[in-house]
Amino acid sequence: MSGAVAAMPEAPITPALVAEHGLSAEEYARIERVMGRAPNLTELGVFSAMWNEHCSYKSSRIWLRTLPTEAPWVICGPGENAGVVDIGDGQAAVFKMESHNHPSFIEPYQGAATGVGGILRDVFTMGARPVASLDALRFGAPDHPRTRHLVAGVVAGIGGYGNCIGVPTVGGSCAFDSAYDGNILVNAMTVGVAPADRIFRAAARDATGHPVVYVGAKTGRDGIHGATMASAAFDEGTEEKRPTVQVGDPFTEKLLMEACLALMGTDAIVAIQDMGAAGLTCSSVEMADKGGAGIELELDRVPLRESAMTPYEIMLSESQERMLMVIRPDAEDRARAVFEKWGVDFAIVGRITDTGRLVLKAGGAVVGDLPVRPLVDEAPVYERPYTLTPRPAPLAAAPDDGADPMEALQRLLAAPDLCSRRWIWEQYDHMVMADTVQPPGGDAAVVRVHGTNKGLALTADCTPRYCAADPAAGGAQAVAEAWRNLTAVGARPLAITDCLNFGNPERAQVMGQFVGCIQGMAEACRALDFPVVSGNVSLYNETEGAGILPTPSIGGLGLIADLGRMCDIALEAPGETLLLIGGDGAHLGRSLYQREIEGRQEGPPPAVDLAAERRTGDFVRRLIESGRLSACHDIADGGLLVALAEMALAALDAGRSVGARIALPAGAESAAGWLFGEDQGRYLASVPAGCAAALLADAEAEGIPATAIGANTGAPAGATGASLTVEGRGAISIAALRRIHEEWLPAYMAGEAEHER
């Protein structure tokens, strides 16, 4: 329905009302200076939406500008709905990561579902058909009373939306820590493919008099103040914020997507913007501002699904599955026909003007009149005081304590942060569209660029415990690991998107974590030629003063020119040589071994040598491109022995019973350090036995540390399957490891298991 808009009550603008809108007294005084008068309630709501942290980046903007964002292959960097990179053959990859943390904690199913819906719209708004989604999830401790409920709801929401719309969810990450007990993280990433010369943007430029069109679902009262809620810390009133969580409908989004992509095949669209955070407010203001224009909206024409909605509610609603576009005046009938064909609402709700103002009309009267440029450019920008996190003192070298590595391996593979995620990803349709080449479980997912023999490699992850100990090192490591994950499948890393999740920036310690992570990320991006092309900042992730771990989630995208030369982690065949490329392990500080086996978290995280990272990764990628590696795996959480176990488990999943036998080097001071150290910049590779000597010689010639540490094995005579053996330290069957690896998460979700350290 649409029709008469309810009259807006003339509520007095009190300090309490200003505070309810997330504005300080100083910010409100700035609004009065901009307006030259006191705003009415609708105008206050518009300013509140545009000046909140989620939309204005007022605490982070000065630091985000320090990130490298350009490269010859970057078509569009930060500032649009998503980033765009050239992938050759006249095609572009469009991708973005966003957060939906607060909504998912309050209402896990709808919060996660609408997070997926929103990031999909960010991608197809640019003219790209979405081809894959990923997620990066952080939950509280397994024994927290809400964790199981939140895991169940979030996973169901991601699967429910993605499966219904028909976009595969192909990878991601999931971890548990008590720091997220009161504030989980749900970061969603989507990648699409578009013609490189048909990228659509939001700027309504040179469009005075052109019609402004609303398309998609009708507007309701769900999600009002959603962006403001996302810019505030939680307190005991969290449940009262449930009405600020949006409600999604993936079937409507599917229709909207197809209709938009169909119209994008014509010359009808001048500008287009997703109605995401702050709904009609943000989309209309950003279109006008980027085009140097004004915009006039007739709110009586907005399709509504609820009666007696006020201008305030219409402008601030975050109802899902909606778009705002500017079209050519001669294209109205053509555009309407496209959306009517798909059964999607189409309404001309305004026009572009040359006034530089946002004018809102209802019932024949002006109900809001605001200058556009100050809504964007005069939003407060804060240089928050910060205290950098002091670097931890180095740990003393620990001698070999004689601990049983096989027992430690079993405990690590059963731990919440390393156990199999099959229970999660089997709820996602990761094969829909039939272009998924590498599914969840490896270093990076790979999807074929439809109709070609090239692929996109995708990853999304972070190591928050490193970032908490040393934010700069942790930020660099997060970028480097994304680069390494892409390299390990044979992809050339192109660019990243990020989702920067932190606590309250008004606390100097938290702001110091943010600054440190940004500095580390920027250094790594420059060293690895791996620019940031899109992203999101999510602050105030804390409850009653308890903040999350600093979590700069990194979504990486790379290109595989020939899928015939791709690599995966599964061991191929008995008799092959296992090579450790990048150097021995020794560093146990902040490792999972230290946490899960020793019951402590001390010392600095592993150092990141970016120059060595680049040399080693480029070398490994050349080996993969030339077909010299049978399998390859980045060494990360859990160290070398966990990586080797994962390679054997992947082989078992592929129907091959392949084990391995390795030997500690004679000079290793600590077996635990060599087997479980999380030293960076390293890969474990399997190569045909006759090829190992030449490969090692090439590595030596290029100054790359590489050693043969053992070989793949088959099932011994009389055995039921292959084993994993560390000479002189024990052995365990791969089948037993699989059972251990797979058991914990399903048992936990069934209420049959907890986790104690």
N, C-alpha and C positions, 0 to 999 in steps of 0.2 A: 504494500500500500504506500501511497504518498499523499500528501494533502496538507491541510492546515497545520502549521507548527504551533505548539503550545506557547502561550505568552510566557516570557521570561520574568520571574519574580525579581523585583528590584531589591536584591539583598544588599545590605550595607557591606562595604569592603572593610572589614575589621582586621586588626593584627592576627586574630585567631584564624580567620578565613585565609589570610595570606599564608600563614604557616601551614595550614591544611593543604595548600597547593604546592608545598615544597619550596617556597620562596622565602628568603631572608628579608628583614626590614630594609637592608641596603638595596637588595634587588628590587623590591617593590618601589623604593624611592626612584630608582633608575627608570622603572616603567613609567612612573608619573612624569618624569622629565622627558622621556621619549614621546609620550602621548600629549604632553602639554595639559593634561587633566587626569583625573582619576578614571581608571578603566571601569566598565561595567563588568558584571560577572562573566559573561561570555568572553570578553576581551581578556580578563584576568586568566581564564582557563586557557586561552590560546597562548598567552605569554608563558604560563606555567608549563605547558607542554613543550614549547619551543626552547625554553631556557632550562629545562631539567637536564640532569647529567646524561641521561640516555640519548637525548637528541642533540645537545649542544657540545658535549665533550668538554665542559668548562674546566674540569680539573686535569684533563689529560691532553688537551689540544697542543699545548706548547711542546710537549714531549713527543707526541705522535709525528710532529713535523720533522723530527730528527731521523726518522726511519727512511732508508733508501727505498724509493718507489719506482725507479725508472730503469729500463733496459731496452735494447733494440727490439725485443719481442713483446714489450708491453704496449698494448693498444690503449688501455684505459686503466689508470690507477685509482687510488682512493678518491672518493667524492661522489661517485655514482652508486647505483644500487648494488653493483658487483664489479669486481675487477675482470679485465679481459686481456688475454695473451694470445699471440699468434701461434698457431700450431701447424702452419704450412698448408699448401694446397688450397688457399683461399678460405681457410677455416680458422675459427677462434674458439678458445675455451673460455667460458665465463664462470666465475666461481666466487663464493663468499661463505663466511662462517658467521653465525649470530648466536647470541645467548638467549635462553628463556629460563633463567635460573629461578627467579622468584615465583613466577607463575607455576612452575613445575613442582616447587616445594609445597605450594598451597593446594594445588589440584593437579596431581602428577600426570594423569592421563591427558586432560585437555591442555595442560601447560606444555607438555612435550609434543603433542600432536600439532598444536598451533605454532610451535617453534619450527617444526618441519614445514608446515604450510607457508609460514612467512619467508623462510629462506628459499623455498621453491619459487615464490613470487619474485623475490629479488633477482633471481636468475632469468626467469622467462620474461620479466619486464624489459630486460636488455635485448630481447629478441632471440634468446637461446632456448633450445629444447633441453630440459633437464635430462641428464643421462645417468646420474648417480648421486647418492647422498651418503654422508658419513655422520657419525656422532662421537663426541668426546664427553663422557659422563663421569661425574665424581659423586660418590655417596658417602654417608657417614659410616661409622664403625658397624660391622655386622651385628654386634650385640645391642645396638641402639634400638629402642622399641619401634621407631618409625622406619628404619632402613628397609626392611623387607617390603613393606607396603609401598614405599617410594620407588624401589627398584621395579616391582611388578607393574606399577602404574606408568612409569616413564617408558619402560620397554614396550608395554602394550600400546601406549600412545604413539611412539615412533613407528612401530610396526603397523598399527592400524591406519595411520594417515598415509605413510609411504606405500604400503601394499595396495590400498584402495586407489590411489592416484596412478599407480603403475610405474613408479620410479624406484629402481633397486637401491636398497641400503647395503653398501658393499664393504664397509669397514668402519673403523673407529677405535675407541679405547674405553675402558671402564676400570675404575679403581675405587678403593674404600679407604677412608681415614676419618678418625674422630673429629678432625677439624671441620668436616662438612656435616656434622650431626644436625646443625640448625640451619644449614644453607647449602643445599645440593647444587651441583652445576650440571646444566643440560645445554651443551653447545652443539649446534647443528650446522652442517656444511652441505652445500649442493654444488654440483658442477654441471654445466650445460655446454652445448656446442651450437655455434651460430656461424653464418657466413661472415667473414671478417669485414666485409664492406656493408653489412646491414646491422650495425649495432645501434640500438635505440637508447636515447638518453632522456633525462628529465627536463632539460631546459626548454622553456616555452619562449624561444627566441624568435624575433621578427614575426610575431603571431597576433598582433593587436586586432581585436575583433573576432578572432577564431573561437569557435565553441569549445567549452570545457565539458567533457563527457564523463559521467559516472557509469562504470560497468561492474557487474558481479553481483554478489549477494546483497540483500537488503540490510539496512542499518538498524541495529538494535542497541540495547543498553549494555551489552556485555563489553567488558574491557575498558570502560570509562575510568580514566586515571591509571591505566595500565603502565604507561611510560613513566609517570610520576612514581608509582609504586616500585618500579624497577630501579628507581634512583634513590631508594631509601633503605635503611637497615631494617631488619625484622625486630619485632618485640613480642610481647605476650598477646598482642591483638592480631596475630597473623591470620587466624581463621576469619576475622572480620573482613579481610581483604579478598576473600573468595570472589565477590562480584567483579573485581578488577581483572579476573582471568577470562580470556576470550574462549569462545566455543567454536570449534572448527567443523567443517563439512568437506571432506576430501572429494566427494563426488561433484559438488559445485565448483571446487577449485579445478578439477579436471576439465569441466566444461569451459570455465573461464580461460584456462591455459590454451585450450585448442582454439577458442574464438580469438584470443589475442594473437596467437601465432598465425592464424589465418589472415587477420587484418594486417599483420606486419608484412605479409607478402604483397601488399599493395603500397601505394604512396599516400595513404590516408592519414597516417599518424605523424604529428609534428613533435609531440613530447608525450611521455608516459611515465607514471610513477605509481608504485605500489602503495596502497594505504596500509602501512604497517604501524609502527609506534606513533601514537598521537593521531592516527587515522586521517580524516579529511583535513585536519589542521596542518599536519606536517607535509602531506603530499601537495596541497595547494600552495603553501608558502614556499616550499623548495622549488616547485616548478616555476613560480613567478620570479623568485630571487635569482635562480640560475639563468633565467632568460632576461633579467633586467627589466621585468615587466610588473604589472599589477594584475589582480584577478578579482572578479566579482562573482559571487555565488548566490544563487537563489535557493535557499534551503527548503522552500516549499516543494521543490522538484526532486529532492533526494528521496530515492525509494526507501521506505521505512517498513519494518516488520512489527513495530510496536506503536501504539497510539499515543498521542499527546506528548511526543518528544519535544524537548526545548532546543533552541539553537545551541546552547551549551552542550547538551547531550549529543546532538548530531555532530558537532565539530570535534568532540573528544572521544566519541565511540571508537573502539578498536575491533569492531565486528570484522570477521575474517573474510577472505576471498573477495576483496574489492580492489578496483584499480581506478585511477583518475588519468584521463588522457586529454590532450588537445589535438583536435583533428582539423583538417582543411575544411573550409566552409562548404566546398562543393562535394564533400565526401560523406555528409551526414546520412544520406539515404543508403549508400553502400555499407557504411559502418553499421547502421542499425540492422540491416538485413543479415549481416554476419552474426551479430549477437542474438538476434531473434532465431536464427537457424539453430544455434546451440542452446537456446532456452535460457539465456542469461539476460538479466535486467540491463537496459540501456537507457540512460536519461541525460539529456542536455541540461546541465545544472548551472551553467554560467558562461562567462566569456573572459578572454584575456584583454586587459586594458593597458594603457600607457601611463597610468597614474602612479604606479609604484606602490599601490595600497591594496590591502585585502579588505574588500567590502562585503559584508554579509547582510543579506536581505531575507526577511520573512514577513508574510502577511502584508506586503506592500511597504514595509518600513525597514529602515536600516537598523540592524541589531548589533552591528560591529563594524568598526572602521579603524583599521590599524595600518601603520606603515610597514611594508614588507621587509625592507632591508634591515632595519633595526632588530626585527624578530630573529634574524640570522646573525648579522654582523655585530650587533651590539649586545649579544648575549654575553654575560660575564665570562671572562677568561681568568682563571686563578693560577697564580704561581704559588702553589701550596708549599708551605715549609716542609722539608723532608730531612730525615736522618737516615743515612745509608747504613745498611746492615753491616756490622763489623765482620770481617772474614774470620771463620773459625781457625783456631790453631791447628797445625798439622798433627795427625795421629802418629804416634811412635810406630815404627815397623813392628808387626807382630810375627814372631817365629811360628813355624808349623806346630800346631797344638795337637796333631794326631787325630783330629776329629774325623769321623766317618763321613766322607763326601757323599756316599750314596744315601745315607740317612738324611743329610742336609738337602740333597737334591729332591728327595721325596717330599720333605716338608715345604720346600719352596714351590714345587709344582702344585701342591695342594693349597697353597696360601691364596687368599682372596685376590691379590693383585697379579698372580701368575697363573691361576687355574684356568681351565678352558672356558671360553666365552660362548661355547656352542649353544647353551641354553638361551642366550640372548639372540645370537644371529640366526638361529633357526626359526625365530619368530618373525624375521624379516624376509621378504621375498628378494633375495639378492641376485636372482637369475632372470627376473622379468626384463623384457626387451631383448633378451638373448645375446647381449654383447658383453656380459661379465666373463672375463678371461681368467682372472685370479680372484677368488672369493675371499671372504674374511678369513683371517688366521695367519697370514704371512706378514712380511714387512710392509707391503703396500698392496692395496687392491689395484686391479688393472681392468679397465673397460675398453673394449674396441671402439674406435671412432667408426660409427656405422658405415658399412659399405667400403671400408678401407682395410689395409693391413697394418695400420698404426694404432697405438693404444695410449690412453691416458692413465698414468699411475697416480694413486691418491693415498694420502695418509693424514691422520689427525691424532695428535697426542701431545703430551707434556710430562715432565717429571717434577711435580711440585715440591717434593722433599729436597731436591737440589736447589730450587729457587728460594726456598725458605732459609736454607743454610747460607747461600751466597747468591743473591738475586742476579748479579751480572753474569756469573758463571752459569747459573741455571737458565737464564734467558738465551745465552749463546748456545748452550747444550740443546735446548728445545728446538732451535732452528737447525742446528747441525744434525740432530737425529732425524728430523724430517727429511733433510737433504740426503742423509745416509739411507733411510728407508727407501726412498725413490731410486737411489743409485743401486741398491741391492737387487732390484728387479730388472735393472738394465735401462732405467729411464734417465733422460737428461733433465735434471731439476730446472723448472722454469720460474716459479714464483710461489709465494705463500699468501694465505689469508690468516688472520689471527683473531682470537677472541680472548681479550685480556681481562681475566677475572681476579679481582682484588677486594679487599675489605674497604674500610672507611678512609677515604683520602684525606680527611681532615685530621687524621692521626699521623704525625710525622713519621712514625715507624712504617706504617702502611704505605705512605707516599714514597718513602725511601725504597721499599720493595719494588714499587711500580717503576721508579726512576732507574733502579739498578737493572731490572729485567729489560727495560727498553734499551738501555745502553748495551747490554750483552747481545740482545737481538740485533740491534743496528750493526754492531761490529761483525757478527756472524753473517748477516745478510750481505754486507759489503764484501767480506772475504770470500764468500761462496757464490757471489753474483746471483743472488737469490732474493729479488726484491719483494716488498710487501705491496700487494695491489688492492687489497680490500681488508675489511675487518670490523671489529666491534670492541667497545670497552664496556665492561660490566663492573661497576663499583658498588660499594656499600653491601658487599656480600658478607654479612655478619648478623649475628643474633645476640641481642643483649650484651654488646661489646666484645663478643668472641668472633674474631674474623677467621675466614678460610685461609688455607695455605695460598701463597701467591701462585696463580695458575694461568700462565700465558699459553693457552692452547694454540698450537700451530697446525694449520691445515696446509699441506704441501701438494703441489701438482707438478708432474713431470711428463715428458713425452717419450714414448718408445717408437722409434721410426719404423721398426720392423718387428712385429710380434713373433716372428720366427726366431728371433734372437733374444727373447725374454728369458729371465731366470726366475726360479722360485726357491723356497726353502727346503723342499722335500729331497732327502737323500735318494740318489738315483739307483745305484747298484753296488753290491759287494765288490771289494777289490779296489775301489777308488781311493785316492789319497786325500786326506783331510789337511787343509792348509789354514794356518792362522795368519791373517794378513793385517798388519798394523801394529804389531807388537804384543808382548806378553801382558797379562793382567797382574795387578798387585794392589789396586786401590779398593779398599773395603769401606772407606768412610761414606756414610749416607747410603750404603748399598742395601738391597733387600736381604742379603745374607746377614749383614750386621743387625738389621731390624728383626728379622724373623728367627734367626738362629741364635744370635748373641743377645737379643732383647734390648738393644740400645740404638740410639741414633746420635752419632758424634762425628766430629771432624768435618773437614770441608768435602764438598762433592768432588768427583773426578775433574781434573783440569781438562780444558778444551783447547787443543792446539789447532787453530783454524787453518794454518798453512799446511800442517801435516794432514789434517782432515781433507783438504782439497786435493793434495797430491795423491793420497791413498784412494780416495773415492774416484777420482778420474782414472786411476790405474785399474781399479776393479771394474769400472764401467766399460773400459776398453776391452778387458778380458771377456766380459759378457757379450759385448757387441761382436766380438770375433769368434764367439762360440766355444771358448776355452774352459768355461766353468759349467759343471753339471748342476750344481746347486750353490746358493749363496744366502747367507743370513747375517744381518747386522747383529753385533753383540751389544746388548743393552741390559735391561733389568735382569738380574740374576747371573750375569756373566757368561763365560764360555760354556760351562757344563750345562746350564739351562738352555743356551742356544743350540747346543748339540742335541739335547733331548728333544727340543721342539722340531728339529730337522728330522729326527727319526720318527717322531709321532706323525709328522706331516706325510712321511713316506708310507706309514701304516694306513693313514686315511686314504692314500692314493692306491692302496691295495698291494703295497710292496713291503715285505718284511726285511728291512735293512737296519742293521745295528752299527755300532762303531766301537773301536778300541783305540784309546789314546794313552799317552804316557807323559807324565810330568817331566819337564826338562830337568836335567841334572842340577842346574844352578838355581832352581826355584827356592827362595827362602821360605815361602809359605804356600802350602798346597791350597789353602782356602783362598788366598789372594789370586793365585794363578787360575783356579777353577771358577771362582765366583766374583772376582774383582770386576768392577764396572768401568774400567778404563775406556775412554772414548776413542772414536776413530778406527774401530776394528771390525773385521769381517771374518766369518768362518766359511770356508769354501770347500767344495768337493770337486775333484778333477780326476779324469781318467789317469790311471797309474803311470802310463807312459808319457804323460804330458807334464808331470809335476816338475821334473828337473829343469826343463826349459822355462817354465813359468817362474820358478824360483830365481833362475839366472836373470830373467827380465826384471824381476822385482829388485834384485840387488843392483842391477845397472841403473835403475831409476831411484835408488836410495829408499826403497819401500821395505820396511821390516816384514819378512814373511818366512815362515818355517813350517815344515811338515810335522804334524803332531800325532799322526796315527792314520788309520784307514777304516773304511766302511767294512762291515762284516755281514755275513749271512747267518742263517740259523745253523748251529752246530748239529752234527749227527745225533739223532734221537731227541733233539729239543723241539718244542712246539713253536718256537719263534726266535727272533734275533734278540740280542742283549746289548746293553751299553756297559762298557768296561773301562775303568781307569786302572791301569796296570799297578799292581801292588796295593790298591785301595778298594777293590771290590767291583761287583757287577750287579746289574739288575735287568730283568727282562723288559723289553719295550712294551709288551702287553700289560705288565704290572704298572709301568709308568703311565700308560694310557688310562688305566682304571683310576689311579690316584689323581691324575690330571683332570679327569672328567667328572669326578664324583662331587666335589664340594658345592659348586653353585646350584645344581639341581636339588641336592639334599638341603641346602640352606633355604632355598625358595619353598621347599616343601615343609619347612619347619623342623627338619631333622638334624641340622648341623649349625653350629656356631663356630667362632674362631677365637682362639686364645693364643696370645703370644707368650 
